[in-house]
Amino acid sequence: MAIGVDACAAQHQGDRKEQQDRVAILPHGRQRGVALAVVADGMGGHTGGALAAEQVVHTAKTNLDQFSSADESPQKMLESSMQEAHTMIKASRFMNEMDPHSTAVMLLLQPGQVTWGHCGDSRLYHFRGDKLVHRSVDHSYVEHLVALGKITAEQALTHPNRNVLLASLGGQEAPKITLSEPAELVAGDAFVLCSDGLWAYFDDAELGMMVAQNSARQACELLIDMARHRARGTGDNLSLAIIKLVDVPATKKVSVRG
């Protein structure tokens, strides 16, 4: 059996006046089996956050188009995408009076392997079946407190400073970027990239179950509906990309749903 890709990207404005998240699944223009998933959560007042998040996706697409595994490691490509987006967002301060910032989480899919990186509190989850293999650690104040043992993960969910970030793209400080080592892919692997407007309403087990039991498109729809219901009219922008690795007959073409 060959491994195929079932993927979907989706978002909802929530109860905000403006959608400042951006999400995309971008195929490589020349290399078969290479694609990049990106979620960016913009911040910075009216239109500023949206422009910052848009810059993250634009820079990632430009770098993907130029990416060749023979010349550049996947970690270097992801790091360069975030560093360059940071520089461009920071430079935009001089052209307007906004204070733009953005988080970023990116996953680079290559034949047989996957690599990811993030800055801020937009997350990546790696499930195998419905079991969590890995979750990115937010660059946030509450995750710092959890790491120090001062609060529990459950307390972090309702902490008054849970939205305070220690790193983002576009700020005065150099961004903190966390990168994975390339991981081997197997059928049954699933990856979820999402902004805090989504992950705030689910624990790891529930998220894994929903992804395992549904197609990528169905999971996106169900998770958005559940998050909207649980937000009770106070929901943030929410965005997610789901990439599932599934067994397909060797003669069947790989399909990507969006």
N, C-alpha and C positions, 0 to 999 in steps of 0.2 A: 504493500500500500504506500502511496505517496502522501506527503503532507500538503494540505491545501490551507488557504487562508480565508477565514470568514471575518470580515471587518466592517465596522460602522462607526461614524462620528455623528454626534448630535449635541444640541444645546438648547437652552431655554432662557429667556430673559429674567425669569423669576418675577419678583415683585419690585424690581428696580426700574427707574425711568429710562435706563439706557443699558444696552448689552455691551459690556466691556471685556468679556471673554472672547477668545478666538480658539478654534479647534480645526485641525486639518489632518487628513491622511494623504500623504503625497507620494506617488510612485516615482521612481527614478526614470528619467526620460530615455536612458540608453541601456541600463543594466536590469535584466530580467530578475525578478525576485527580490529587488531592493526597494524599500519604501521607508518613509519617515512619518511617524505620528507625532503631533505636537498639540499641547494644550497650554495656553497662556492666559493668565488672569490679570487683566490690567487694572491699575489704580492711578488716581491722579486728577480727580475732579472731572467736570464736564468735558467729554471727548478725549481728555488726556490719556486716560487708561486704555481706551479703545485704540488710540494711535500707538501706544506702547506695545500692546498685545499684537496688533497688526504688524508691527516692526519685527517682533519675534518670529512670526510665521513667515514673513517675507524673507528675512535673513536665512532662516532654516531652509526654505525652498531654494534660494540661490546657492547655498553651500551643498545641498543635496545634488543639484544639477551638476556641480563641479566635482562631486565625490567619486573617487576611484579607490577601491580597496588595495590596489597595487601601489598607490602613492601615499595613502593616508590611512591611519588607524581609525576605527569607528569612534573611539574615545576622543581623538583629536578633532574629528569632524563635529561631534556634538559640543565639545568645549568651545571650538572656534565659533560655532553658530551662536552660542549664548554670550560669549565675550563680545562679538561684533554687534549683536543686538544691544547689549549693554552700552557700548560706545555710541551707537546711533541714537538710542533713546536719551542718553545723557546730553548729547549734542543738541537735541531738539529743544532743550530748555532755553537755549540762546535765541531760538526763533519764535518763542511764544512765552506767555506768562504761566503756563501750566507746570505741574510738578509730576511728570509721568513716571510710572514704574510698572513693572510686570513681573509676575512669576513665570516660570517655564518648566515644563517637563517634556522630554523628548525620548522617543524610542526608535532606534534604527534597526530595521529588519533586513537581514541578509540571508542568502541561502544557508540554512543549517544553523544560524546563530542570530542572537539579538543582543543589543547593547543599549543602555539607557542612561540618562542623566537628568538632573533637575536643579533648580534654584528657587527657593521660596517654599510655599506650602501647597502647591499643586502636586498631586501624588501619582506614583506608579505602584500598581499592585501586580504581582505575578502569582497566578494560581496554577496548580496542576490538578485537573479535575476541579473539585470544590475546595481543595486544601491550599492554604496560603503558603507560598514558598518564600516570598520576599515582599516587603512594603518599604517604600522610601521613607526616610525620616525627615520630617518637615524642618526647615530652617526657621523655627519660630521660638518665641519666648517660652511657651508652655512645654514644647518638646525638650528644650534646654533644662527646664525644671524637672521633667520626667527623668531625663538622663542623670541628673544629680540626685535623684531619689527624693526630691522634696515634695512632689505630688505624684499621684498615680495616673495611669492613662485614662481612667474613668473621670478623675477630677479635672483633667485637662480639657475634657469635652465641654465643661461648663465654667471654666476659669474666666474671670472678667477680662483677662489680657490674652485670650486665646487667639485673637486676630492680629497680634503684634508680631511682625516678621523681623528676623535678624538678618535676612539677606533678600535681595531682589535685584532685578536688572534695571538699570537706569539711575540708581542712587549715587550718592557722593562716594560711598565706599566701594572698593572692588567687590564684585559679587562672589559669594561662596557657591561653588558648583560641585556637586557630588556626582561622580561617574561610576558606573558598574564595570566589571570585567565582562567581556563577551561571554554569553551563556549559550550552551547548546540547546537547540529546540527539539522537543518531542511532541508527538500528537497528544492532545489533551492539555497542552499549555494554553493559558489565556492571560492577556495583559489588559489592564484597565488604567488609562490615564485620565485624571479628572481634577477639576478645580474644587475648592473647599465648599462651594455651593452645593456640590453633590455629596462628597464623602462625609460631610458633617452629620448626615442622617443615617449612616449605615455602619455597623461593625464589620469586621473582616469576614466573619463566618457568613453573615447574611449576604454580603456582596458576592462572595465566592459562590454561594449556592445559586443566586440569581443568574450569574454569568454561566455557570456550568449547565443549568437546566434549560437554557434558552439560546436561540441564535443570537448573534451579535446585535442585529437590528431589534429583535424582540427584547433583549436585555436592556438596551438603551431606552426603549420606550417605557418599559416597566419601571426602571430605576428613576427616570425623570418623573413619571406619574407619582411614584411613592414619595420622592423627595418633595414634590410640590404639595402633596397632601400633608406631609409631616411639617412643612414650613409654616402652615396655618396663616398664610397671607403675609409672611415676613421673609420670604426666601430671597437669597442672593442670586445673581447670575449663576448658571450652572452649565458645565460643559464636560463631555467625556468622549473618549475614543476607546473602543473595545476591539482587540485583535485576538482571534481564537485560531489555534492550529488544530486542524481536523484531518482525520484519515479520509482520503479519497482514492478511488481507483486510479491506477497509474495513467490511464488514458483520458481521464477527466481533466478538463482545463481548470486551473485555479481561478476562482472568482473573488472579487473584492466588492463588497456592498457598501454603499455610502448614502 
